[in-house]
Amino acid sequence: MSERKLSSTNFYNQSFLEEKCALNELLYLLSKRWMTEVLFSIEEGNSRFNSLKDDLEHISDHILADRLRNLELLELVNKSCIPGNPPRTEYTLTNKGEELSEILGGLCDFAESKMQF
């Protein structure tokens, strides 16, 4: 999917909201498809790419790799390369990722018990 044009009204609106409150930017980043599910799957102990792929059975390799990269850039996930034959890569939540996951879990509980969708 392409990025918004820098001259578009949507871009200006999004920039305004992000400057108004950091929560708006966080919600925008987390609203990307699969982002929170990848975070929750890692929290549940799925630390390898293939175990994440198995847990999130409809996610494509491209999207999973992108979401893991984004979570790592946001410092919510650590990526560890383990030497061996073959070498392995494992993902774990950072302290910040664990804290966010707990908050998001509370929001899920709230949505399930209080909201009528």
All heavy atoms as an XYZ file, in Angstrom:
949
protein
N       0.845     -1.162      0.000
C       0.000      0.000      0.000
C       0.897      1.234      0.000
O       1.919      1.285      0.653
C      -0.900     -0.015      1.239
C      -1.936      1.065      1.212
S      -3.034      1.035      2.643
C      -3.809     -0.546      2.458
N       0.512      2.247     -0.746
C       1.345      3.433     -0.857
C       1.110      4.383      0.318
O       0.080      4.347      0.968
C       1.053      4.145     -2.174
O      -0.288      4.579     -2.191
N       2.095      5.240      0.553
C       2.002      6.254      1.597
C       1.133      7.401      1.103
O       0.947      7.591     -0.093
C       3.401      6.768      1.938
C       4.300      5.732      2.577
C       3.858      5.335      3.965
O       3.472      6.218      4.753
O       3.896      4.131      4.262
N       0.624      8.182      2.035
C      -0.167      9.355      1.674
C       0.727     10.405      1.031
O       1.890     10.570      1.403
C      -0.807      9.964      2.916
C      -1.934      9.155      3.450
C      -2.696      9.973      4.484
N      -3.848      9.223      4.896
C      -4.010      8.726      6.108
N      -3.112      8.929      7.029
N      -5.088      8.036      6.408
N       0.164     11.147      0.077
C       0.888     12.260     -0.515
C       1.098     13.332      0.554
O       0.196     13.612      1.343
C       0.114     12.860     -1.690
C       0.058     11.947     -2.891
C      -0.506     12.661     -4.091
C      -1.970     12.955     -3.883
N      -2.632     13.548     -5.040
N       2.268     13.931      0.557
C       2.600     14.932      1.566
C       1.747     16.188      1.443
O       1.638     16.953      2.399
C       4.078     15.302      1.478
C       5.062     14.155      1.762
C       6.495     14.640      1.610
C       4.840     13.578      3.137
N       1.124     16.392      0.290
C       0.308     17.589      0.096
C      -1.189     17.319      0.284
O      -2.002     18.217      0.100
C       0.555     18.159     -1.303
O       0.184     17.201     -2.285
N      -1.556     16.114      0.677
C      -2.977     15.773      0.783
C      -3.585     16.278      2.085
O      -2.906     16.469      3.090
C      -3.176     14.260      0.689
O      -2.752     13.632      1.880
N      -4.884     16.498      2.049
C      -5.613     16.912      3.243
C      -5.519     15.842      4.323
O      -5.372     16.160      5.506
C      -7.091     17.177      2.890
O      -7.136     18.147      1.852
C      -7.869     17.663      4.082
N      -5.580     14.571      3.926
C      -5.467     13.481      4.904
C      -4.131     13.536      5.632
O      -4.056     13.301      6.840
C      -5.632     12.118      4.231
C      -7.068     11.800      3.923
O      -7.980     12.333      4.535
N      -7.267     10.930      2.946
N      -3.070     13.834      4.900
C      -1.747     13.926      5.518
C      -1.711     15.065      6.532
O      -1.213     14.903      7.648
C      -0.661     14.126      4.455
C       0.710     14.300      5.034
C       1.443     13.197      5.444
C       1.254     15.559      5.198
C       2.705     13.354      6.002
C       2.515     15.724      5.761
C       3.242     14.620      6.159
N      -2.242     16.231      6.152
C      -2.270     17.369      7.077
C      -3.114     17.065      8.314
O      -2.730     17.409      9.429
C      -2.792     18.628      6.375
C      -1.817     19.207      5.389
C      -2.171     19.398      4.065
C      -0.527     19.566      5.778
C      -1.266     19.925      3.150
C       0.381     20.094      4.878
C       0.008     20.271      3.559
O       0.894     20.787      2.672
N      -4.260     16.437      8.118
C      -5.117     16.084      9.259
C      -4.414     15.110     10.201
O      -4.453     15.267     11.419
C      -6.438     15.485      8.785
C      -7.333     16.502      8.137
O      -7.177     17.701      8.334
N      -8.280     16.036      7.342
N      -3.795     14.084      9.620
C      -3.088     13.097     10.432
C      -1.937     13.762     11.189
O      -1.739     13.517     12.374
C      -2.565     11.960      9.562
C      -1.820     10.895     10.347
C      -1.295      9.786      9.459
O      -1.796      9.569      8.372
N      -0.273      9.111      9.923
N      -1.184     14.610     10.522
C      -0.066     15.306     11.174
C      -0.555     16.164     12.334
O       0.059     16.186     13.408
C       0.672     16.179     10.166
O       1.247     15.389      9.163
N      -1.660     16.863     12.127
C      -2.225     17.698     13.194
C      -2.592     16.847     14.403
O      -2.263     17.187     15.541
C      -3.466     18.447     12.677
C      -4.205     19.167     13.757
C      -3.754     20.394     14.234
C      -5.349     18.618     14.323
C      -4.428     21.057     15.253
C      -6.032     19.273     15.337
C      -5.572     20.494     15.803
N      -3.264     15.726     14.161
C      -3.689     14.868     15.271
C      -2.496     14.262     15.997
O      -2.506     14.136     17.228
C      -4.627     13.776     14.763
C      -5.997     14.248     14.280
C      -6.740     13.113     13.601
C      -6.797     14.828     15.427
N      -1.469     13.874     15.255
C      -0.288     13.289     15.880
C       0.445     14.314     16.737
O       0.973     13.987     17.794
C       0.641     12.709     14.815
C       0.078     11.456     14.175
C       0.872     10.983     12.973
O       1.876     11.635     12.602
O       0.476      9.959     12.392
N       0.474     15.575     16.288
C       1.122     16.627     17.069
C       0.298     16.979     18.313
O       0.844     17.362     19.333
C       1.324     17.876     16.209
C       2.381     17.694     15.148
C       2.455     18.861     14.185
O       1.864     19.925     14.468
O       3.110     18.702     13.140
N      -1.010     16.840     18.219
C      -1.911     17.177     19.320
C      -1.711     16.226     20.504
O      -1.719     16.652     21.642
C      -3.348     17.106     18.803
C      -4.376     17.661     19.695
C      -4.848     18.989     19.136
C      -6.018     19.480     19.918
N      -5.726     20.709     20.618
N      -1.544     14.929     20.208
C      -1.405     13.932     21.276
C      -0.686     12.699     20.717
O      -1.055     12.185     19.665
C      -2.785     13.547     21.810
S      -2.736     12.266     23.077
N       0.317     12.231     21.445
C       1.090     11.065     21.002
C       0.211      9.820     20.877
O       0.509      8.919     20.096
C       2.242     10.805     21.960
N      -0.889      9.774     21.621
C      -1.795      8.627     21.539
C      -2.341      8.464     20.122
O      -2.502      7.339     19.647
C      -2.948      8.779     22.533
C      -4.017      7.687     22.496
C      -3.410      6.323     22.806
C      -5.135      8.013     23.455
N      -2.609      9.571     19.437
C      -3.131      9.491     18.069
C      -2.150      8.776     17.143
O      -2.543      7.956     16.318
C      -3.452     10.888     17.528
C      -4.633     11.497     18.235
O      -5.619     10.834     18.504
N      -4.522     12.770     18.559
N      -0.857      9.076     17.291
C       0.138      8.410     16.463
C       0.249      6.929     16.816
O       0.330      6.071     15.947
C       1.500      9.089     16.601
C       2.528      8.511     15.654
C       3.806      9.327     15.593
O       3.938     10.320     16.312
O       4.674      8.947     14.796
N       0.217      6.627     18.117
C       0.280      5.229     18.549
C      -0.909      4.444     18.015
O      -0.751      3.334     17.495
C       0.334      5.139     20.072
C       0.361      3.730     20.656
C       1.619      2.989     20.213
C       0.272      3.775     22.168
N      -2.108      5.018     18.122
C      -3.299      4.331     17.612
C      -3.213      4.124     16.098
O      -3.616      3.078     15.592
C      -4.565      5.105     17.970
C      -4.932      5.102     19.453
C      -6.116      6.022     19.709
C      -5.218      3.704     19.946
N      -2.682      5.106     15.389
C      -2.514      4.961     13.939
C      -1.568      3.803     13.626
O      -1.866      2.962     12.771
C      -1.997      6.271     13.327
C      -1.653      6.137     11.875
C      -2.656      6.065     10.904
C      -0.326      6.062     11.453
C      -2.335      5.922      9.570
C      -0.005      5.929     10.114
C      -1.009      5.857      9.179
O      -0.697      5.711      7.854
N      -0.441      3.737     14.324
C       0.528      2.666     14.073
C      -0.043      1.294     14.432
O       0.145      0.319     13.709
C       1.811      2.924     14.853
C       2.620      4.138     14.410
C       3.715      4.451     15.415
C       3.204      3.912     13.028
N      -0.748      1.223     15.555
C      -1.297     -0.064     15.994
C      -2.511     -0.497     15.187
O      -2.886     -1.667     15.220
C      -1.657      0.002     17.481
C      -0.485      0.144     18.431
C      -0.976      0.294     19.862
C       0.477     -1.031     18.310
N      -3.127      0.447     14.471
C      -4.315      0.090     13.697
C      -3.976     -0.595     12.379
O      -4.873     -1.075     11.685
C      -5.172      1.332     13.430
O      -4.524      2.198     12.519
N      -2.699     -0.672     12.055
C      -2.322     -1.412     10.852
C      -2.733     -2.869     11.034
O      -2.554     -3.445     12.109
C      -0.813     -1.327     10.601
C      -0.357      0.038     10.191
C       1.116      0.027      9.882
C       1.547      1.380      9.375
N       2.919      1.357      8.899
N      -3.278     -3.430      9.970
C      -3.762     -4.804     10.031
C      -2.681     -5.746     10.562
O      -1.544     -5.662     10.145
C      -4.204     -5.245      8.639
C      -4.868     -6.605      8.632
C      -5.389     -6.952      7.272
N      -6.452     -6.008      6.940
C      -6.834     -5.744      5.703
N      -6.234     -6.321      4.694
N      -7.801     -4.895      5.475
N      -3.029     -6.586     11.503
C      -2.204     -7.629     12.113
C      -1.233     -7.120     13.178
O      -0.614     -7.925     13.866
C      -1.410     -8.432     11.069
C      -2.248     -9.208     10.128
C      -2.514     -8.895      8.827
C      -2.943    -10.432     10.386
N      -3.319     -9.845      8.273
C      -3.601    -10.805      9.205
C      -3.066    -11.244     11.512
C      -4.367    -11.949      9.113
C      -3.829    -12.386     11.418
C      -4.469    -12.724     10.223
N      -1.061     -5.828     13.344
C      -0.031     -5.309     14.250
C      -0.242     -5.806     15.689
O       0.676     -6.354     16.302
C      -0.011     -3.787     14.210
C       1.132     -3.181     14.980
S       2.737     -3.420     14.224
C       2.786     -2.003     13.149
N      -1.439     -5.626     16.229
C      -1.666     -6.042     17.618
C      -1.687     -7.562     17.744
O      -1.242     -8.098     18.759
C      -2.973     -5.453     18.179
O      -4.064     -5.798     17.324
C      -2.873     -3.938     18.307
N      -2.159     -8.244     16.720
C      -2.192     -9.712     16.788
C      -0.783    -10.295     16.808
O      -0.526    -11.281     17.502
C      -3.006    -10.292     15.630
C      -4.486     -9.975     15.710
C      -5.104    -10.377     17.048
O      -4.823    -11.478     17.547
O      -5.863     -9.557     17.593
N       0.140     -9.690     16.066
C       1.536    -10.138     16.101
C       2.106     -9.899     17.500
O       2.752    -10.775     18.075
C       2.382     -9.431     15.019
C       3.863     -9.734     15.192
C       1.906     -9.840     13.620
N       1.827     -8.736     18.052
C       2.294     -8.409     19.406
C       1.763     -9.416     20.430
O       2.521     -9.955     21.241
C       1.851     -6.993     19.772
C       2.419     -6.382     21.038
C       3.895     -6.039     20.843
C       1.647     -5.134     21.407
N       0.462     -9.707     20.368
C      -0.140    -10.659     21.305
C       0.404    -12.076     21.097
O       0.596    -12.818     22.055
C      -1.663    -10.682     21.176
C      -2.348     -9.465     21.747
C      -3.463     -8.942     21.126
C      -1.897     -8.846     22.896
C      -4.124     -7.831     21.637
C      -2.533     -7.734     23.424
C      -3.648     -7.225     22.796
N       0.650    -12.447     19.847
C       1.165    -13.788     19.572
C       2.565    -13.964     20.159
O       2.888    -15.022     20.711
C       1.177    -14.043     18.058
O       1.538    -15.365     17.788
N       3.389    -12.927     20.066
C       4.726    -12.997     20.674
C       4.595    -13.093     22.192
O       5.288    -13.880     22.835
C       5.579    -11.781     20.259
C       5.877    -11.849     18.756
C       6.880    -11.730     21.060
C       6.507    -10.589     18.193
N       3.670    -12.335     22.745
C       3.445    -12.384     24.199
C       3.039    -13.795     24.637
O       3.423    -14.256     25.710
C       2.358    -11.396     24.601
C       2.086    -11.398     26.093
C       0.877    -10.564     26.482
O      -0.115    -10.553     25.730
O       0.943     -9.953     27.547
N       2.286    -14.501     23.794
C       1.837    -15.850     24.116
C       2.940    -16.894     23.953
O       2.709    -18.077     24.197
C       0.644    -16.219     23.237
C      -0.600    -15.409     23.560
C      -1.707    -15.567     22.526
O      -1.503    -16.289     21.515
O      -2.764    -14.950     22.718
N       4.134    -16.477     23.535
C       5.256    -17.409     23.461
C       5.661    -17.828     22.070
O       6.574    -18.637     21.924
N       5.026    -17.310     21.054
C       5.429    -17.618     19.682
C       6.593    -16.709     19.310
O       6.404    -15.540     19.004
C       4.257    -17.420     18.714
C       3.133    -18.383     19.004
O       3.330    -19.586     18.987
N       1.967    -17.846     19.318
N       7.806    -17.254     19.375
C       8.993    -16.418     19.234
C       9.681    -16.558     17.879
O      10.570    -15.774     17.565
C      10.005    -16.747     20.334
O      10.405    -18.102     20.229
N       9.278    -17.537     17.082
C       9.913    -17.759     15.777
C       8.952    -17.375     14.669
O       7.735    -17.421     14.830
C      10.295    -19.241     15.630
C      11.162    -19.828     16.729
C      12.647    -19.571     16.575
N      13.181    -19.894     15.283
C      13.555    -21.094     14.869
N      13.454    -22.135     15.680
N      14.046    -21.265     13.673
N       9.494    -16.988     13.526
C       8.684    -16.538     12.407
C       7.625    -17.584     12.039
O       6.448    -17.262     11.893
C       9.583    -16.243     11.187
C       8.869    -15.578     10.052
C       8.841    -14.194      9.959
C       8.244    -16.327      9.062
C       8.190    -13.565      8.905
C       7.586    -15.716      8.016
C       7.557    -14.329      7.935
N       8.055    -18.835     11.926
C       7.105    -19.885     11.513
C       6.037    -20.158     12.570
O       4.895    -20.467     12.236
C       7.834    -21.172     11.139
C       8.485    -21.067      9.768
O       8.038    -20.300      8.912
N       9.552    -21.819      9.568
N       6.395    -20.049     13.846
C       5.367    -20.261     14.877
C       4.367    -19.102     14.871
O       3.176    -19.306     15.095
C       5.977    -20.460     16.262
O       6.656    -19.315     16.706
N       4.848    -17.887     14.596
C       3.934    -16.749     14.442
C       3.031    -16.966     13.232
O       1.825    -16.729     13.285
C       4.723    -15.445     14.282
C       5.443    -14.951     15.528
C       6.515    -13.937     15.169
C       4.446    -14.359     16.499
N       3.615    -17.425     12.144
C       2.854    -17.678     10.911
C       1.789    -18.744     11.146
O       0.661    -18.612     10.678
C       3.813    -18.115      9.804
C       3.190    -18.340      8.480
C       3.463    -17.169      7.577
C       3.082    -17.488      6.158
N       1.696    -17.267      5.868
N       2.126    -19.788     11.896
C       1.161    -20.844     12.204
C       0.036    -20.323     13.095
O      -1.133    -20.667     12.910
C       1.842    -22.033     12.881
C       2.753    -22.804     11.952
O       2.626    -22.644     10.714
O       3.606    -23.561     12.458
N       0.393    -19.485     14.078
C      -0.601    -18.944     14.991
C      -1.543    -17.980     14.277
O      -2.741    -17.954     14.553
C       0.094    -18.241     16.159
C      -0.866    -17.795     17.241
O      -1.754    -18.596     17.622
O      -0.740    -16.656     17.715
N      -1.005    -17.187     13.369
C      -1.781    -16.192     12.621
C      -1.959    -16.719     11.198
O      -1.407    -16.184     10.252
C      -1.043    -14.843     12.627
C      -0.644    -14.331     14.003
C       0.307    -13.149     13.900
C      -1.877    -13.962     14.810
N      -2.738    -17.752     11.060
C      -2.746    -18.570      9.850
C      -3.054    -17.846      8.546
O      -2.662    -18.312      7.490
C      -3.692    -19.761     10.022
C      -5.100    -19.367     10.402
C      -5.957    -20.551     10.754
O      -5.698    -21.163     11.802
O      -6.864    -20.851      9.976
N      -3.702    -16.699      8.570
C      -4.041    -16.020      7.313
C      -3.103    -14.878      6.955
O      -3.289    -14.221      5.938
C      -5.483    -15.492      7.371
C      -6.484    -16.578      7.559
N      -6.731    -17.539      6.609
C      -7.277    -16.890      8.617
C      -7.643    -18.382      7.052
N      -7.993    -18.002      8.277
N      -2.079    -14.641      7.757
C      -1.148    -13.550      7.485
C      -0.131    -13.979      6.432
O       0.322    -15.123      6.421
C      -0.441    -13.083      8.793
C       0.260    -11.749      8.593
C       0.498    -14.143      9.307
C       0.766    -11.117      9.883
N       0.208    -13.068      5.526
C       1.209    -13.384      4.506
C       2.612    -13.197      5.079
O       2.801    -12.460      6.065
C       1.031    -12.480      3.280
O       1.385    -11.154      3.593
N       3.583    -13.843      4.470
C       4.973    -13.706      4.902
C       5.412    -12.241      4.836
O       6.090    -11.744      5.734
C       5.907    -14.541      4.027
C       5.762    -16.032      4.259
O       5.015    -16.441      5.167
O       6.402    -16.808      3.519
N       5.026    -11.571      3.765
C       5.414    -10.165      3.560
C       4.874     -9.280      4.681
O       5.611     -8.464      5.249
C       4.912     -9.691      2.194
C       5.094     -8.232      1.967
N       6.317     -7.688      1.638
C       4.222     -7.198      2.039
C       6.182     -6.391      1.519
N       4.918     -6.055      1.754
N       3.601     -9.426      5.013
C       2.988     -8.599      6.060
C       3.578     -8.939      7.427
O       3.872     -8.038      8.220
C       1.455     -8.745      6.062
C       0.866     -8.176      4.764
C       0.834     -8.080      7.274
C       1.100     -6.685      4.572
N       3.782    -10.214      7.719
C       4.369    -10.601      9.003
C       5.760     -9.998      9.153
O       6.084     -9.419     10.195
C       4.415    -12.128      9.146
C       5.050    -12.655     10.432
C       4.378    -12.079     11.678
C       5.002    -14.177     10.450
N       6.574    -10.093      8.117
C       7.923     -9.524      8.170
C       7.859     -8.015      8.369
O       8.634     -7.447      9.157
C       8.694     -9.865      6.900
N       6.936     -7.354      7.694
C       6.783     -5.908      7.829
C       6.350     -5.523      9.243
O       6.887     -4.584      9.829
C       5.770     -5.381      6.808
C       5.585     -3.886      6.920
O       6.518     -3.143      6.543
O       4.507     -3.456      7.393
N       5.391     -6.239      9.802
C       4.906     -5.930     11.148
C       5.991     -6.180     12.193
O       6.151     -5.396     13.132
C       3.645     -6.725     11.488
C       2.445     -6.428     10.614
C       2.189     -4.934     10.471
N       1.051     -4.647      9.626
C       1.122     -4.145      8.403
N       2.290     -3.863      7.858
N       0.032     -3.901      7.703
N       6.748     -7.250     12.037
C       7.850     -7.517     12.960
C       8.897     -6.402     12.878
O       9.396     -5.935     13.909
C       8.491     -8.876     12.656
C       7.660    -10.094     13.050
C       8.241    -11.351     12.422
C       7.569    -10.228     14.556
N       9.197     -5.950     11.671
C      10.151     -4.860     11.480
C       9.639     -3.580     12.148
O      10.384     -2.892     12.846
C      10.378     -4.628      9.978
C      11.557     -3.769      9.643
C      11.815     -3.687      8.125
N      11.786     -4.972      7.447
C      10.817     -5.371      6.607
N       9.808     -4.587      6.314
N      10.869     -6.555      6.031
N       8.350     -3.273     11.964
C       7.771     -2.079     12.590
C       7.800     -2.171     14.108
O       8.137     -1.196     14.788
C       6.330     -1.859     12.118
C       6.245     -1.337     10.711
O       7.119     -0.608     10.257
N       5.197     -1.707     10.013
N       7.438     -3.325     14.653
C       7.453     -3.505     16.105
C       8.869     -3.386     16.663
O       9.072     -2.843     17.751
C       6.835     -4.851     16.486
C       5.323     -4.956     16.285
C       4.866     -6.410     16.391
C       4.584     -4.082     17.288
N       9.839     -3.850     15.895
C      11.236     -3.730     16.318
C      11.679     -2.258     16.281
O      12.327     -1.778     17.214
C      12.119     -4.584     15.404
C      13.550     -4.654     15.842
C      14.413     -5.500     14.922
O      13.939     -5.989     13.877
O      15.598     -5.646     15.260
N      11.289     -1.529     15.231
C      11.642     -0.108     15.130
C      10.995      0.714     16.252
O      11.574      1.695     16.721
C      11.227      0.451     13.769
C      12.052     -0.020     12.573
C      11.428      0.453     11.269
C      13.488      0.466     12.685
N       9.805      0.316     16.674
C       9.115      0.990     17.772
C       9.651      0.564     19.139
O       9.164      1.021     20.169
C       7.608      0.700     17.703
C       6.867      1.292     16.516
C       5.467      0.700     16.398
C       6.814      2.803     16.633
N      10.630     -0.344     19.128
C      11.246     -0.884     20.346
C      10.244     -1.600     21.236
O      10.330     -1.578     22.463
C      11.985      0.217     21.109
C      13.113      0.831     20.310
C      13.816      1.972     21.025
O      13.347      2.405     22.103
O      14.848      2.421     20.505
N       9.274     -2.268     20.588
C       8.305     -3.082     21.309
C       8.712     -4.550     21.291
O       8.255     -5.340     22.111
C       6.908     -2.912     20.706
C       6.343     -1.491     20.769
C       5.063     -1.385     19.952
C       6.107     -1.083     22.210
N       9.583     -4.902     20.333
C      10.020     -6.285     20.138
C      11.538     -6.304     19.955
O      12.099     -5.426     19.299
C       9.328     -6.888     18.887
C       9.966     -8.184     18.459
C       7.845     -7.096     19.145
N      12.189     -7.289     20.580
C      13.608     -7.554     20.352
C      13.742     -8.663     19.333
O      13.016     -9.663     19.398
C      14.296     -8.018     21.636
C      14.630     -6.888     22.557
O      14.985     -5.805     22.128
N      14.511     -7.149     23.847
N      14.682     -8.507     18.424
C      14.997     -9.551     17.458
C      16.371    -10.098     17.813
O      17.340     -9.349     17.882
C      15.013     -8.961     16.043
C      15.411     -9.926     14.971
C      15.400     -9.214     13.623
C      15.867    -10.120     12.518
N      15.856     -9.411     11.221
N      16.448    -11.396     18.070
C      17.711    -12.040     18.436
C      18.095    -13.035     17.359
O      17.293    -13.906     17.003
C      17.583    -12.782     19.765
O      17.181    -11.909     20.783
N      19.310    -12.894     16.854
C      19.831    -13.843     15.874
C      20.698    -14.847     16.619
O      21.653    -14.473     17.299
C      20.636    -13.126     14.806
S      19.641    -11.957     13.864
N      20.339    -16.123     16.496
C      21.024    -17.190     17.225
C      21.836    -17.996     16.226
O      21.274    -18.594     15.293
C      20.003    -18.084     17.962
C      19.195    -17.218     18.938
C      20.693    -19.226     18.672
C      17.944    -17.854     19.434
N      23.177    -17.997     16.389
C      24.011    -18.729     15.433
C      23.772    -20.233     15.522
O      23.355    -20.761     16.536
C      25.441    -18.365     15.843
C      25.351    -17.800     17.206
C      23.935    -17.373     17.444
N      24.022    -20.878     14.454
C      23.863    -22.324     14.387
C      23.690    -22.725     12.944
O      23.832    -21.913     12.031
N      23.380    -23.965     12.746
C      23.162    -24.444     11.386
C      21.817    -25.146     11.328
O      21.705    -26.267     11.780
C      24.286    -25.393     10.976
C      24.257    -25.683      9.495
O      23.543    -25.031      8.748
N      25.051    -26.665      9.082
N      20.791    -24.527     10.861
C      20.739    -23.166     10.308
C      20.636    -22.126     11.421
O      20.204    -22.435     12.539
C      19.458    -23.184      9.483
C      18.571    -24.141     10.192
C      19.486    -25.197     10.769
N      21.012    -20.886     11.132
C      20.844    -19.830     12.140
C      19.359    -19.590     12.403
O      18.522    -19.815     11.535
C      21.500    -18.608     11.497
C      21.646    -18.931     10.065
C      21.599    -20.412      9.912
N      19.042    -19.152     13.630
C      17.637    -18.921     14.004
C      17.451    -17.464     14.388
O      18.375    -16.809     14.850
C      17.246    -19.792     15.194
C      17.307    -21.270     14.928
C      16.765    -22.090     16.091
N      16.877    -21.451     17.377
C      17.543    -21.920     18.412
N      18.180    -23.057     18.304
N      17.571    -21.286     19.565
N      16.241    -17.001     14.223
C      15.854    -15.667     14.671
C      14.681    -15.822     15.616
O      13.731    -16.536     15.308
C      15.457    -14.776     13.472
O      16.547    -14.717     12.557
C      15.086    -13.389     13.919
N      14.771    -15.170     16.770
C      13.683    -15.219     17.738
C      13.268    -13.809     18.111
O      14.085    -12.885     18.141
C      14.107    -15.996     18.990
C      14.295    -17.472     18.715
C      14.489    -18.291     19.968
O      14.641    -17.719     21.064
O      14.498    -19.525     19.846
N      11.974    -13.661     18.388
C      11.391    -12.371     18.746
C      10.827    -12.463     20.159
O      10.165    -13.438     20.507
C      10.277    -12.005     17.770
C      10.772    -11.875     16.351
C      10.754    -12.970     15.480
C      11.281    -10.674     15.877
C      11.228    -12.857     14.183
C      11.752    -10.549     14.584
C      11.719    -11.648     13.743
O      12.189    -11.535     12.457
N      11.115    -11.451     20.958
C      10.561    -11.352     22.311
C      10.104     -9.919     22.540
O      10.585     -8.993     21.881
C      11.614    -11.719     23.379
O      12.759    -10.874     23.206
C      12.012    -13.184     23.298
N       9.176     -9.749     23.469
C       8.717     -8.415     23.802
C       9.750     -7.703     24.667
O      10.363     -8.322     25.535
C       7.393     -8.467     24.566
C       6.165     -8.994     23.827
C       4.939     -8.883     24.729
C       5.933     -8.259     22.524
N       9.935     -6.423     24.433
C      10.742     -5.596     25.315
C       9.874     -5.249     26.528
O       8.675     -5.554     26.553
C      11.160     -4.289     24.611
O       9.976     -3.561     24.273
C      11.983     -4.574     23.362
N      10.451     -4.589     27.501
C       9.651     -4.131     28.647
C       8.535     -3.208     28.175
O       7.406     -3.293     28.660
C      10.536     -3.413     29.679
C      11.459     -4.374     30.402
O      11.210     -5.572     30.466
N      12.540     -3.846     30.929
N       8.866     -2.337     27.233
C       7.867     -1.421     26.683
C       6.772     -2.211     25.960
O       5.591     -1.888     26.072
C       8.556     -0.433     25.726
C       7.667      0.645     25.211
C       8.415      1.831     24.573
C       9.328      1.508     23.448
N       9.777      2.716     22.715
N       7.158     -3.261     25.235
C       6.185     -4.100     24.539
C       5.272     -4.838     25.502
O       4.073     -4.969     25.270
N       5.847     -5.326     26.620
C       5.037     -6.005     27.638
C       4.044     -5.049     28.271
O       2.883     -5.396     28.490
C       5.941     -6.615     28.716
C       6.729     -7.809     28.239
C       7.724     -8.313     29.267
O       7.783     -7.760     30.393
O       8.453     -9.261     28.937
N       4.497     -3.823     28.545
C       3.616     -2.824     29.151
C       2.470     -2.467     28.201
O       1.307     -2.393     28.613
C       4.428     -1.575     29.493
C       3.680     -0.550     30.293
C       4.560      0.627     30.704
O       5.803      0.540     30.617
O       3.974      1.647     31.122
N       2.797     -2.268     26.919
C       1.761     -1.946     25.945
C       0.796     -3.114     25.768
O      -0.416     -2.918     25.689
C       2.377     -1.570     24.598
C       1.385     -1.252     23.490
C       0.504     -0.055     23.865
C       2.116     -0.997     22.182
N       1.316     -4.325     25.737
C       0.474     -5.497     25.574
C      -0.522     -5.627     26.726
O      -1.684     -5.981     26.523
C       1.345     -6.756     25.476
O       0.562     -7.878     25.187
N      -0.079     -5.317     27.932
C      -0.968     -5.356     29.097
C      -2.081     -4.310     28.962
O      -3.253     -4.585     29.236
C      -0.164     -5.113     30.373
C      -0.960     -5.252     31.636
C      -0.100     -5.065     32.880
O       1.076     -5.454     32.859
O      -0.628     -4.528     33.865
N      -1.717     -3.112     28.519
C      -2.710     -2.054     28.320
C      -3.706     -2.454     27.238
O      -4.923     -2.298     27.394
C      -2.017     -0.725     27.963
C      -1.221     -0.214     29.165
C      -3.019      0.319     27.485
C      -0.252      0.902     28.838
N      -3.192     -2.992     26.126
C      -4.070     -3.410     25.035
C      -4.970     -4.564     25.457
O      -6.130     -4.636     25.039
C      -3.240     -3.805     23.807
C      -2.494     -2.663     23.120
C      -1.585     -3.209     22.025
C      -3.471     -1.643     22.558
N      -4.458     -5.459     26.297
C      -5.281     -6.545     26.824
C      -6.448     -6.000     27.632
O      -7.577     -6.489     27.534
N      -6.177     -4.952     28.425
C      -7.244     -4.303     29.182
C      -8.276     -3.657     28.264
O      -9.477     -3.718     28.529
N      -7.812     -3.060     27.181
C      -8.742     -2.480     26.205
C      -9.587     -3.564     25.533
O     -10.778     -3.359     25.281
C      -7.984     -1.669     25.149
C      -7.441     -0.326     25.605
C      -6.555      0.288     24.519
C      -8.564      0.619     25.975
N      -8.973     -4.708     25.248
C      -9.737     -5.833     24.675
C     -10.818     -6.290     25.643
O     -11.959     -6.516     25.236
C      -8.809     -6.997     24.343
S      -7.795     -6.758     22.888
N     -10.450     -6.428     26.913
C     -11.428     -6.828     27.933
C     -12.567     -5.821     28.010
O     -13.738     -6.190     28.089
C     -10.764     -6.969     29.305
C      -9.775     -8.111     29.366
O      -9.818     -8.999     28.486
O      -8.939     -8.107     30.303
N     -12.225     -4.537     27.988
C     -13.237     -3.483     28.027
C     -14.166     -3.597     26.816
O     -15.394     -3.538     26.956
C     -12.569     -2.105     28.055
C     -13.544     -0.969     27.986
C     -14.167     -0.506     29.130
C     -13.850     -0.363     26.775
C     -15.072      0.545     29.069
C     -14.751      0.683     26.699
C     -15.369      1.139     27.853
N     -13.585     -3.757     25.631
C     -14.383     -3.836     24.407
C     -15.328     -5.039     24.435
O     -16.494     -4.940     24.029
C     -13.476     -3.901     23.181
N     -14.836     -6.177     24.912
C     -15.653     -7.364     24.950
C     -16.779     -7.278     25.975
O     -17.881     -7.785     25.752
C     -14.784     -8.603     25.234
C     -13.878     -8.970     24.067
C     -12.887    -10.055     24.416
O     -12.875    -10.566     25.561
O     -12.071    -10.394     23.532
N     -16.529     -6.614     27.092
C     -17.539     -6.591     28.155
C     -18.445     -5.364     28.109
O     -19.585     -5.434     28.563
C     -16.859     -6.665     29.524
O     -16.087     -5.504     29.771
N     -17.995     -4.259     27.561
C     -18.759     -3.010     27.644
C     -19.299     -2.496     26.314
O     -20.223     -1.671     26.302
C     -17.879     -1.894     28.249
C     -17.258     -2.227     29.559
C     -18.266     -2.228     30.664
C     -17.525     -2.427     32.005
N     -18.363     -2.847     33.051
N     -18.717     -2.920     25.216
C     -19.110     -2.365     23.917
C     -20.031     -3.341     23.172
O     -19.878     -4.554     23.292
C     -17.888     -2.066     23.060
C     -16.883     -1.122     23.735
S     -17.549      0.483     24.208
C     -17.887      1.186     22.627
N     -20.940     -2.790     22.423
C     -21.840     -3.601     21.601
C     -21.517     -3.339     20.134
O     -21.925     -2.311     19.580
C     -23.297     -3.163     21.892
C     -23.716     -3.305     23.321
C     -24.154     -4.722     23.639
O     -24.793     -5.365     22.828
N     -23.791     -5.194     24.819
N     -20.769     -4.220     19.513
C     -20.415     -4.051     18.096
C     -21.271     -4.945     17.243
O     -21.655     -5.988     17.563
C     -18.929     -4.352     17.869
C     -18.010     -3.383     18.550
C     -17.249     -3.772     19.631
C     -17.918     -2.076     18.121
C     -16.390     -2.890     20.258
C     -17.054     -1.179     18.733
C     -16.289     -1.591     19.801
